[in-house]
């Protein structure tokens, strides 16, 4: 199944655009499309909040990384400011996605 996103009015692919694509190209009604997209992102964000990495085959991995506290500095004033420990999300694209971005076909 081939999805086309060329009709997008903005350069960003939004949840609303994804729901419209499900409606137009799969045939789900608009409410089902929106609910499916919302459920998909809730599942991903919920897993990340719980500390579980999310792996999407052929796309990439979303991982939670804990950053240690460190000293920082206000670039305008030079004042030292402590930066607290925090958790951040990182994304690592799969080799398949990287190859697609570079325009390589699977046999290259």
C-alpha positions, 0 to 999 in steps of 0.5 A: 500500500502506497501513501501519498503526502504530496497534497500537504499544505504545510511542510510538517506531517501532523496528526491531523494529516495522518488521520486524513490519510487514513480516511482517504487511502484506507477508508476508515471514517474520520472519527476512527482515523483520529482515534487510531492516530491518537491511540498510536501516539498515546501508546508510544508516549506512555511507553516512553514515560514508563521508561520503556524504549520504543522500536518501530521496525524499519523506522527507528528507535525512541529511547529514554536517556537520563542526563546527569546534573551539570554546571551550565552558564548563561551565555548573556551574563556568564553567570553559572547556573546548575542544570538539573538531572533530567530524562530526554527522548532520543531517536535513532533512525534505522538503516532502512530509513537512513538508506531511503533518505539517501535515495538508496534502493534496497539492493545498493 
